[in-house]
Amino acid sequence: MLHLPMEAVGAEAPEPQELRPGMSSQEVSSELTAMLRTVPYAAGVNNHQGSRATSDGFLMTELMPVLQSHRLFFIDSRTTTATVAYDRAQAAGVPCAYRNVPFLDDVQETGAIRRQLQLAVKDAREMGAAIAIGHPHPATLRALADFLPQVQAQGVHLVHASDLVH
């Protein structure tokens, strides 16, 4: 998956390349195509940061046909409650889903990440599926290395994000 940089609200530093409200459809297409060259076998994207971008209806409407033309799915990271990204993806016929459990590594401490993983397992059992998002921080990787061997014993099967889009 391409972790697609999008403009945030707040103090987050902008990325050198990111999708921003006000971009034309050509700019959105060019930026996304350039980013996809860095992840040539991507099957889908999710937003990195993006609280300003995913709440902008025009930008999300411009993005979805580009994703569709590349045959990509979209996972809304839900970095804001004001997001319209998932709804716009659905309306455009882009296979999509959204993060439905807390971020794994907002606190970059192995014990805290393990607790978040356990919450993800609990939610997966209750809802039938869960999408959790983490990052390749050392603490996250340690927590995953410890936790993943145990997860199947807890009755949860890990699947690709593409298996959860609709």
C-alpha positions, 0 to 999 in steps of 0.5 A: 500500500502507498501511505499517501501523504495528504495535508493535515490540520494543526502542527504536523509538518507538511510532507515534501509531496502531498495532496492539498485542497485546491489542487486541480484534477491534473495536479492530483493525478500527477502527484499520485502517479509520481508517488506510485512510482516509489511503490510500484506494486501498490494495490491500494492507498491510505491517507498519511495525516490528511485531516485537512485533505480528507475533509475537503469534498472537492479534493476527495472527489478529484482523487477517486477517479485517479485511484480508480484508473490505477485500480487501487483501493482506498483505506480512510485512516480517519484522522478526523471526524470530518472526513468525507473520503470514505463516502466519496470513494464509495460514491465513485465505486472505488473499493474502500474501507476505513480504520475502525480501531485506535491507531496502534502507535500514537504512544511509541512504547511497546507495552502501550502498542501491545494494549492497542493490539489487544483492543484491535483483537477485541474489536475484530471479534466483536465486529467481525473485522478490524482495520488497525494502522501502525507505523514501522517504529522500533517499538511497533515492530517489537510489539508486533514481533511479540504479539503476532504469533499469539493472535491466531491462538486468540481466534483472529486471522490476519488478512490483507487490507484488500480483503476488507474493502468493498 
